[in-house]
Amino acid sequence: MMLEDSLGDILRKARTSTHTSAEQAAVLAGLSAADYAVAEDTGKLPAEMRLPELCRHLTLHPDKFARLAQGWLPADVGADRWNGFRMITTAGDGMTVNAFLVWDPVTRDAALFDTGFDA
């Protein structure tokens, strides 16, 4: 299963939620502000980036984030098994976010998750 968020998206969302400035994150990562901005924008992390320090500050698990950076992906869950499945894309703050709606047409049970910018 492909992840929706790139490494840069994850860093940006964690940085925003912890009220960490991009400049502060760059210092923690051991990068220039410009290099850190490129990492967030592209999701490509420089080899010299100090991930453990940055992750701890951003409340990300350093080892799990490192595994993501090395290419780990979750197992395919076979979304085709659900009778009703829709992906809804919302946009804001310079990024797009996918929300997901699943339902059973017989019972009419439904769940909306990862609601994006506008549930």
C-alpha positions in Angstrom: 0.0 0.0 0.0 1.5 3.3 -1.0 1.6 6.0 1.7 -0.2 9.3 0.9 2.3 11.4 2.7 5.9 11.8 1.6 8.6 12.1 4.2 8.5 15.9 3.7 4.8 16.0 4.3 5.2 14.0 7.5 7.9 16.4 8.7 5.9 19.5 7.8 2.7 18.2 9.5 4.7 17.2 12.7 6.6 20.6 12.6 3.3 22.5 12.3 1.6 20.5 15.1 4.5 21.1 17.5 4.6 24.8 16.6 8.2 24.4 15.5 9.5 27.0 13.0 11.2 25.8 9.8 14.3 27.6 11.0 14.3 25.7 14.4 13.7 22.4 12.6 16.7 23.2 10.3 18.9 23.8 13.3 17.8 20.5 14.9 18.3 18.7 11.6 21.8 20.1 11.2 20.9 21.7 7.9 20.7 25.2 6.4 17.2 26.7 6.3 17.3 26.3 2.5 18.3 22.6 2.6 15.6 21.9 5.2 13.0 23.6 3.0 14.0 21.4 0.1 13.7 18.3 2.3 10.2 19.2 3.3 9.2 20.2 -0.3 10.6 17.1 -2.0 10.6 14.5 0.7 14.2 13.7 -0.2 16.3 13.8 3.0 20.0 14.6 2.8 22.3 11.9 4.2 23.8 14.4 6.7 20.3 15.2 8.2 20.2 14.5 12.0 17.0 12.6 12.1 16.9 11.4 15.7 17.2 14.9 17.2 14.6 16.3 14.8 12.2 13.4 15.2 12.3 13.5 19.0 11.5 17.2 19.0 8.7 16.7 16.5 7.3 13.8 18.5 8.0 11.3 15.7 9.4 7.9 16.5 13.1 8.1 15.2 13.5 4.4 14.3 10.1 4.2 12.6 10.7 7.4 10.6 14.1 6.0 9.6 12.5 2.8 8.4 10.1 4.9 6.3 13.1 6.8 4.9 14.6 3.4 3.9 11.5 2.5 1.9 9.2 0.6 4.4 5.6 0.4 3.2 2.6 -1.1 4.9 1.2 -4.3 3.6 -1.6 -4.1 0.9 -4.9 -4.4 2.6 -6.9 -5.1 -0.6 -9.3 -2.2 -0.6 -11.3 -3.8 -3.3 -12.9 -6.1 -0.7 -15.1 -3.1 0.5 -18.3 -2.7 -1.3 -18.2 1.1 -0.9 -14.9 2.9 -1.0 -14.3 6.5 -2.0 -11.2 8.7 -1.8 -12.0 12.4 -1.5 -9.1 14.9 -2.0 -9.0 18.3 -0.2 -6.5 21.0 -0.5 -5.0 23.7 1.7 -1.8 25.1 3.2 0.1 24.2 0.0 -0.7 20.5 0.1 -3.4 18.1 -0.8 -4.9 15.6 1.7 -6.9 12.5 0.9 -9.9 11.6 3.1 -11.4 8.1 2.8 -15.0 7.0 3.1 -15.9 3.3 3.4 -19.4 1.8 3.8 -21.5 -1.3 3.6 -24.4 -0.7 1.2 -26.5 -3.4 3.0 -26.2 -2.3 6.6 -25.4 1.4 5.7 -22.6 1.3 8.3 -19.9 3.8 7.2 -16.7 5.3 8.4 -14.9 8.5 7.3 -11.2 8.7 8.2 -8.2 10.8 7.6 -10.7 13.6 7.0 -8.2 16.1 5.4 -8.8 19.8 5.6 -12.6 19.8 5.5 -14.6 16.8 6.9 
